């Protein structure tokens, strides 16, 4: 479970306002909040910028790692 909805609500933003801030639709934000769409690293960066938080604040550790691996950046280099 991600923290996107809680972060959005704590900032006093509607789905529409957050969607406008990241350049997408409120339906897309809703799908991201509900886990119907995967939060990729690119999404995390865009959402974090709009919510003024660190990208990993949106997700828990395991989900963050899954997003990171899914982004193709799991080459093992540091």
N, CA, C and O atoms as a Tinker XYZ file with bonds, in Angstrom:
   312  protein
     1  N      0.841000   -1.183000    0.000000    73     2
     2  CA     0.000000    0.000000    0.000000    64     1     3
     3  C      0.882000    1.240000    0.000000    63     2     4     5
     4  O      1.845000    1.332000    0.762000    81     3
     5  N      0.544000    2.188000   -0.859000    73     3     6
     6  CA     1.334000    3.420000   -0.902000    64     5     7
     7  C      0.661000    4.518000   -0.070000    63     6     8     9
     8  O     -0.481000    4.378000    0.370000    81     7
     9  N      1.385000    5.587000    0.127000    73     7    10
    10  CA     0.920000    6.689000    0.958000    64     9    11
    11  C      0.493000    7.901000    0.135000    63    10    12    13
    12  O      0.351000    9.004000    0.661000    81    11
    13  N      0.293000    7.684000   -1.149000    73    11    14
    14  CA    -0.001000    8.797000   -2.051000    64    13    15
    15  C     -1.253000    9.561000   -1.636000    63    14    16    17
    16  O     -1.230000   10.789000   -1.558000    81    15
    17  N     -2.341000    8.851000   -1.372000    73    15    18
    18  CA    -3.588000    9.540000   -1.006000    64    17    19
    19  C     -3.420000   10.333000    0.290000    63    18    20    21
    20  O     -3.854000   11.482000    0.380000    81    19
    21  N     -2.789000    9.717000    1.292000    73    19    22
    22  CA    -2.596000   10.409000    2.571000    64    21    23
    23  C     -1.743000   11.660000    2.385000    63    22    24    25
    24  O     -2.042000   12.705000    2.962000    81    23
    25  N     -0.691000   11.559000    1.588000    73    23    26
    26  CA     0.161000   12.730000    1.331000    64    25    27
    27  C     -0.615000   13.810000    0.592000    63    26    28    29
    28  O     -0.528000   14.992000    0.926000    81    27
    29  N     -1.375000   13.392000   -0.415000    73    27    30
    30  CA    -2.171000   14.360000   -1.191000    64    29    31
    31  C     -3.162000   15.075000   -0.279000    63    30    32    33
    32  O     -3.279000   16.300000   -0.313000    81    31
    33  N     -3.877000   14.296000    0.538000    73    31    34
    34  CA    -4.878000   14.894000    1.418000    64    33    35
    35  C     -4.229000   15.776000    2.485000    63    34    36    37
    36  O     -4.781000   16.813000    2.853000    81    35
    37  N     -3.059000   15.367000    2.983000    73    35    38
    38  CA    -2.387000   16.173000    4.005000    64    37    39
    39  C     -1.928000   17.516000    3.443000    63    38    40    41
    40  O     -1.735000   18.474000    4.192000    81    39
    41  N     -1.754000   17.584000    2.121000    73    39    42
    42  CA    -1.364000   18.842000    1.465000    64    41    43
    43  C     -2.591000   19.653000    1.061000    63    42    44    45
    44  O     -2.470000   20.762000    0.540000    81    43
    45  N     -3.786000   19.083000    1.309000    73    43    46
    46  CA    -5.019000   19.786000    0.957000    64    45    47
    47  C     -5.305000   19.812000   -0.528000    63    46    48    49
    48  O     -5.980000   20.714000   -1.025000    81    47
    49  N     -4.786000   18.812000   -1.243000    73    47    50
    50  CA    -4.958000   18.763000   -2.697000    64    49    51
    51  C     -6.056000   17.784000   -3.099000    63    50    52    53
    52  O     -6.198000   16.716000   -2.504000    81    51
    53  N     -6.826000   18.157000   -4.110000    73    51    54
    54  CA    -7.797000   17.238000   -4.693000    64    53    55
    55  C     -7.088000   16.377000   -5.738000    63    54    56    57
    56  O     -5.954000   16.660000   -6.125000    81    55
    57  N     -7.765000   15.334000   -6.184000    73    55    58
    58  CA    -7.221000   14.521000   -7.280000    64    57    59
    59  C     -6.909000   15.410000   -8.477000    63    58    60    61
    60  O     -5.856000   15.283000   -9.102000    81    59
    61  N     -7.835000   16.308000   -8.786000    73    59    62
    62  CA    -7.679000   17.178000   -9.945000    64    61    63
    63  C     -6.466000   18.097000   -9.804000    63    62    64    65
    64  O     -5.731000   18.313000  -10.767000    81    63
    65  N     -6.260000   18.635000   -8.606000    73    63    66
    66  CA    -5.131000   19.548000   -8.394000    64    65    67
    67  C     -3.798000   18.830000   -8.523000    63    66    68    69
    68  O     -2.866000   19.351000   -9.137000    81    67
    69  N     -3.701000   17.632000   -7.946000    73    67    70
    70  CA    -2.459000   16.878000   -8.054000    64    69    71
    71  C     -2.231000   16.447000   -9.503000    63    70    72    73
    72  O     -1.107000   16.500000  -10.004000    81    71
    73  N     -3.293000   16.023000  -10.163000    73    71    74
    74  CA    -3.182000   15.617000  -11.567000    64    73    75
    75  C     -2.661000   16.771000  -12.424000    63    74    76    77
    76  O     -1.787000   16.580000  -13.270000    81    75
    77  N     -3.201000   17.963000  -12.201000    73    75    78
    78  CA    -2.751000   19.132000  -12.965000    64    77    79
    79  C     -1.290000   19.439000  -12.669000    63    78    80    81
    80  O     -0.540000   19.825000  -13.566000    81    79
    81  N     -0.888000   19.270000  -11.428000    73    79    82
    82  CA     0.489000   19.580000  -11.034000    64    81    83
    83  C      1.501000   18.639000  -11.678000    63    82    84    85
    84  O      2.637000   19.037000  -11.934000    81    83
    85  N      1.101000   17.394000  -11.944000    73    83    86
    86  CA     2.035000   16.435000  -12.553000    64    85    87
    87  C      1.744000   16.190000  -14.032000    63    86    88    89
    88  O      2.443000   15.410000  -14.679000    81    87
    89  N      0.721000   16.846000  -14.568000    73    87    90
    90  CA     0.431000   16.746000  -15.993000    64    89    91
    91  C     -0.235000   15.448000  -16.402000    63    90    92    93
    92  O      0.134000   14.842000  -17.409000    81    91
    93  N     -1.216000   15.022000  -15.622000    73    91    94
    94  CA    -1.942000   13.800000  -15.957000    64    93    95
    95  C     -3.409000   13.998000  -15.609000    63    94    96    97
    96  O     -3.836000   15.122000  -15.344000    81    95
    97  N     -4.183000   12.923000  -15.606000    73    95    98
    98  CA    -5.605000   13.010000  -15.300000    64    97    99
    99  C     -5.887000   12.591000  -13.860000    63    98   100   101
   100  O     -5.090000   11.889000  -13.237000    81    99
   101  N     -7.025000   13.030000  -13.345000    73    99   102
   102  CA    -7.396000   12.619000  -11.994000    64   101   103
   103  C     -7.636000   11.111000  -11.932000    63   102   104   105
   104  O     -7.423000   10.499000  -10.886000    81   103
   105  N     -8.072000   10.508000  -13.031000    73   103   106
   106  CA    -8.269000    9.064000  -13.069000    64   105   107
   107  C     -6.924000    8.338000  -12.913000    63   106   108   109
   108  O     -6.839000    7.328000  -12.215000    81   107
   109  N     -5.896000    8.848000  -13.552000    73   107   110
   110  CA    -4.565000    8.252000  -13.431000    64   109   111
   111  C     -4.081000    8.331000  -11.986000    63   110   112   113
   112  O     -3.547000    7.356000  -11.458000    81   111
   113  N     -4.263000    9.484000  -11.343000    73   111   114
   114  CA    -3.860000    9.634000   -9.939000    64   113   115
   115  C     -4.641000    8.658000   -9.070000    63   114   116   117
   116  O     -4.075000    8.019000   -8.184000    81   115
   117  N     -5.926000    8.546000   -9.321000    73   115   118
   118  CA    -6.754000    7.603000   -8.561000    64   117   119
   119  C     -6.245000    6.183000   -8.714000    63   118   120   121
   120  O     -6.157000    5.449000   -7.730000    81   119
   121  N     -5.908000    5.784000   -9.931000    73   119   122
   122  CA    -5.370000    4.437000  -10.175000    64   121   123
   123  C     -4.042000    4.230000   -9.449000    63   122   124   125
   124  O     -3.788000    3.148000   -8.920000    81   123
   125  N     -3.205000    5.247000   -9.422000    73   123   126
   126  CA    -1.933000    5.150000   -8.704000    64   125   127
   127  C     -2.180000    5.006000   -7.203000    63   126   128   129
   128  O     -1.527000    4.207000   -6.532000    81   127
   129  N     -3.128000    5.787000   -6.686000    73   127   130
   130  CA    -3.450000    5.715000   -5.257000    64   129   131
   131  C     -3.983000    4.344000   -4.863000    63   130   132   133
   132  O     -3.661000    3.828000   -3.793000    81   131
   133  N     -4.790000    3.766000   -5.723000    73   131   134
   134  CA    -5.433000    2.478000   -5.420000    64   133   135
   135  C     -4.563000    1.272000   -5.772000    63   134   136   137
   136  O     -4.943000    0.131000   -5.511000    81   135
   137  N     -3.405000    1.526000   -6.361000    73   135   138
   138  CA    -2.531000    0.422000   -6.742000    64   137   139
   139  C     -2.938000   -0.271000   -8.023000    63   138   140   141
   140  O     -2.440000   -1.356000   -8.323000    81   139
   141  N     -3.838000    0.335000   -8.786000    73   139   142
   142  CA    -4.257000   -0.241000  -10.065000    64   141   143
   143  C     -3.227000    0.017000  -11.159000    63   142   144   145
   144  O     -3.220000   -0.651000  -12.193000    81   143
   145  N     -2.366000    0.986000  -10.920000    73   143   146
   146  CA    -1.233000    1.280000  -11.795000    64   145   147
   147  C      0.005000    1.292000  -10.937000    63   146   148   149
   148  O     -0.030000    1.701000   -9.776000    81   147
   149  N      1.109000    0.837000  -11.520000    73   147   150
   150  CA     2.357000    0.753000  -10.768000    64   149   151
   151  C      3.032000    2.112000  -10.651000    63   150   152   153
   152  O      3.095000    2.881000  -11.610000    81   151
   153  N      3.529000    2.384000   -9.463000    73   151   154
   154  CA     4.297000    3.608000   -9.229000    64   153   155
   155  C      5.736000    3.363000   -9.655000    63   154   156   157
   156  O      6.514000    2.750000   -8.924000    81   155
   157  N      6.079000    3.841000  -10.827000    73   155   158
   158  CA     7.443000    3.700000  -11.328000    64   157   159
   159  C      8.316000    4.791000  -10.711000    63   158   160   161
   160  O      7.806000    5.706000  -10.064000    81   159
   161  N      9.600000    4.697000  -10.907000    73   159   162
   162  CA    10.514000    5.728000  -10.419000    64   161   163
   163  C     10.153000    7.080000  -11.039000    63   162   164   165
   164  O     10.183000    8.104000  -10.357000    81   163
   165  N      9.818000    7.082000  -12.314000    73   163   166
   166  CA     9.442000    8.339000  -12.982000    64   165   167
   167  C      8.207000    8.952000  -12.317000    63   166   168   169
   168  O      8.173000   10.158000  -12.071000    81   167
   169  N      7.198000    8.136000  -12.026000    73   167   170
   170  CA     6.003000    8.638000  -11.344000    64   169   171
   171  C      6.355000    9.153000   -9.960000    63   170   172   173
   172  O      5.896000   10.222000   -9.555000    81   171
   173  N      7.171000    8.394000   -9.230000    73   171   174
   174  CA     7.546000    8.809000   -7.871000    64   173   175
   175  C      8.222000   10.175000   -7.885000    63   174   176   177
   176  O      7.952000   11.009000   -7.022000    81   175
   177  N      9.086000   10.405000   -8.848000    73   175   178
   178  CA     9.784000   11.695000   -8.936000    64   177   179
   179  C      8.809000   12.829000   -9.228000    63   178   180   181
   180  O      8.878000   13.888000   -8.604000    81   179
   181  N      7.905000   12.611000  -10.174000    73   179   182
   182  CA     6.931000   13.644000  -10.533000    64   181   183
   183  C      5.995000   13.954000   -9.369000    63   182   184   185
   184  O      5.725000   15.117000   -9.069000    81   183
   185  N      5.505000   12.902000   -8.721000    73   183   186
   186  CA     4.581000   13.086000   -7.608000    64   185   187
   187  C      5.266000   13.724000   -6.413000    63   186   188   189
   188  O      4.691000   14.591000   -5.755000    81   187
   189  N      6.484000   13.302000   -6.130000    73   187   190
   190  CA     7.223000   13.857000   -4.999000    64   189   191
   191  C      7.471000   15.349000   -5.194000    63   190   192   193
   192  O      7.378000   16.126000   -4.244000    81   191
   193  N      7.785000   15.745000   -6.412000    73   191   194
   194  CA     8.003000   17.169000   -6.688000    64   193   195
   195  C      6.725000   17.965000   -6.431000    63   194   196   197
   196  O      6.770000   19.049000   -5.849000    81   195
   197  N      5.595000   17.429000   -6.863000    73   195   198
   198  CA     4.316000   18.118000   -6.681000    64   197   199
   199  C      3.888000   18.139000   -5.216000    63   198   200   201
   200  O      3.243000   19.086000   -4.766000    81   199
   201  N      4.253000   17.081000   -4.468000    73   199   202
   202  CA     3.845000   16.970000   -3.064000    64   201   203
   203  C      4.906000   17.507000   -2.104000    63   202   204   205
   204  O      4.701000   17.518000   -0.890000    81   203
   205  N      6.034000   17.949000   -2.648000    73   203   206
   206  CA     7.136000   18.487000   -1.852000    64   205   207
   207  C      7.577000   17.496000   -0.776000    63   206   208   209
   208  O      7.627000   17.815000    0.412000    81   207
   209  N      7.896000   16.279000   -1.233000    73   207   210
   210  CA     8.382000   15.243000   -0.317000    64   209   211
   211  C      9.416000   14.392000   -1.048000    63   210   212   213
   212  O      9.591000   14.523000   -2.260000    81   211
   213  N     10.088000   13.535000   -0.317000    73   211   214
   214  CA    11.031000   12.609000   -0.939000    64   213   215
   215  C     10.228000   11.528000   -1.656000    63   214   216   217
   216  O      9.186000   11.109000   -1.153000    81   215
   217  N     10.693000   11.063000   -2.831000    73   215   218
   218  CA     9.948000   10.024000   -3.555000    64   217   219
   219  C      9.627000    8.794000   -2.715000    63   218   220   221
   220  O      8.541000    8.229000   -2.840000    81   219
   221  N     10.558000    8.371000   -1.858000    73   219   222
   222  CA    10.307000    7.157000   -1.085000    64   221   223
   223  C      9.297000    7.379000    0.028000    63   222   224   225
   224  O      8.833000    6.409000    0.627000    81   223
   225  N      8.936000    8.648000    0.331000    73   223   226
   226  CA     7.900000    8.905000    1.330000    64   225   227
   227  C      6.538000    8.424000    0.832000    63   226   228   229
   228  O      5.615000    8.209000    1.618000    81   227
   229  N      6.431000    8.261000   -0.483000    73   227   230
   230  CA     5.163000    7.845000   -1.081000    64   229   231
   231  C      4.936000    6.347000   -0.930000    63   230   232   233
   232  O      3.794000    5.889000   -0.878000    81   231
   233  N      6.020000    5.586000   -0.859000    73   231   234
   234  CA     5.898000    4.126000   -0.815000    64   233   235
   235  C      6.658000    3.536000    0.364000    63   234   236   237
   236  O      7.552000    4.164000    0.930000    81   235
   237  N      6.284000    2.330000    0.713000    73   235   238
   238  CA     7.020000    1.584000    1.729000    64   237   239
   239  C      8.264000    0.974000    1.097000    63   238   240   241
   240  O      8.395000    0.949000   -0.127000    81   239
   241  N      9.157000    0.493000    1.915000    73   239   242
   242  CA    10.427000   -0.040000    1.447000    64   241   243
   243  C     10.320000   -1.091000    0.365000    63   242   244   245
   244  O     10.990000   -0.984000   -0.662000    81   243
   245  N      9.494000   -2.105000    0.564000    73   243   246
   246  CA     9.397000   -3.188000   -0.420000    64   245   247
   247  C      8.825000   -2.682000   -1.731000    63   246   248   249
   248  O      9.320000   -3.028000   -2.803000    81   247
   249  N      7.791000   -1.869000   -1.650000    73   247   250
   250  CA     7.194000   -1.328000   -2.868000    64   249   251
   251  C      8.176000   -0.406000   -3.583000    63   250   252   253
   252  O      8.224000   -0.382000   -4.813000    81   251
   253  N      8.954000    0.347000   -2.822000    73   251   254
   254  CA     9.961000    1.226000   -3.410000    64   253   255
   255  C     10.986000    0.412000   -4.182000    63   254   256   257
   256  O     11.366000    0.783000   -5.293000    81   255
   257  N     11.430000   -0.679000   -3.609000    73   255   258
   258  CA    12.411000   -1.525000   -4.283000    64   257   259
   259  C     11.822000   -2.132000   -5.551000    63   258   260   261
   260  O     12.506000   -2.219000   -6.571000    81   259
   261  N     10.563000   -2.551000   -5.499000    73   259   262
   262  CA     9.916000   -3.100000   -6.695000    64   261   263
   263  C      9.854000   -2.063000   -7.803000    63   262   264   265
   264  O     10.095000   -2.384000   -8.966000    81   263
   265  N      9.532000   -0.816000   -7.452000    73   263   266
   266  CA     9.479000    0.254000   -8.444000    64   265   267
   267  C     10.864000    0.502000   -9.024000    63   266   268   269
   268  O     11.015000    0.716000  -10.226000    81   267
   269  N     11.864000    0.472000   -8.167000    73   267   270
   270  CA    13.230000    0.703000   -8.603000    64   269   271
   271  C     13.679000   -0.396000   -9.559000    63   270   272   273
   272  O     14.265000   -0.109000  -10.603000    81   271
   273  N     13.411000   -1.641000   -9.213000    73   271   274
   274  CA    13.785000   -2.773000  -10.062000    64   273   275
   275  C     13.017000   -2.712000  -11.382000    63   274   276   277
   276  O     13.585000   -2.951000  -12.447000    81   275
   277  N     11.735000   -2.393000  -11.308000    73   275   278
   278  CA    10.915000   -2.328000  -12.515000    64   277   279
   279  C     11.379000   -1.232000  -13.462000    63   278   280   281
   280  O     11.116000   -1.293000  -14.663000    81   279
   281  N     12.068000   -0.229000  -12.926000    73   279   282
   282  CA    12.533000    0.869000  -13.766000    64   281   283
   283  C     13.742000    0.475000  -14.617000    63   282   284   285
   284  O     14.175000    1.232000  -15.486000    81   283
   285  N     14.280000   -0.722000  -14.353000    73   283   286
   286  CA    15.433000   -1.178000  -15.113000    64   285   287
   287  C     16.750000   -0.706000  -14.544000    63   286   288   289
   288  O     17.782000   -0.800000  -15.207000    81   287
   289  N     16.728000   -0.204000  -13.334000    73   287   290
   290  CA    17.933000    0.332000  -12.722000    64   289   291
   291  C     18.484000   -0.603000  -11.640000    63   290   292   293
   292  O     19.041000   -0.156000  -10.638000    81   291
   293  N     18.318000   -1.886000  -11.862000    73   291   294
   294  CA    18.768000   -2.869000  -10.882000    64   293   295
   295  C     20.083000   -3.513000  -11.304000    63   294   296   297
   296  O     20.279000   -4.714000  -11.120000    81   295
   297  N     20.973000   -2.719000  -11.865000    73   295   298
   298  CA    22.233000   -3.255000  -12.388000    64   297   299
   299  C     23.198000   -3.679000  -11.299000    63   298   300   301
   300  O     24.202000   -4.336000  -11.575000    81   299
   301  N     22.897000   -3.305000  -10.056000    73   299   302
   302  CA    23.751000   -3.698000   -8.948000    64   301   303
   303  C     24.894000   -2.745000   -8.689000    63   302   304   305
   304  O     25.721000   -2.999000   -7.813000    81   303
   305  N     24.959000   -1.663000   -9.423000    73   303   306
   306  CA    26.030000   -0.689000   -9.200000    64   305   307
   307  C     25.576000    0.332000   -8.190000    63   306   308   309
   308  O     24.388000    0.638000   -8.092000    81   307
   309  N     26.522000    0.860000   -7.436000    73   307   310
   310  CA    26.173000    1.862000   -6.435000    64   309   311
   311  C     26.729000    3.210000   -6.808000    63   310   312
   312  O     26.533000    4.181000   -6.078000    81   311
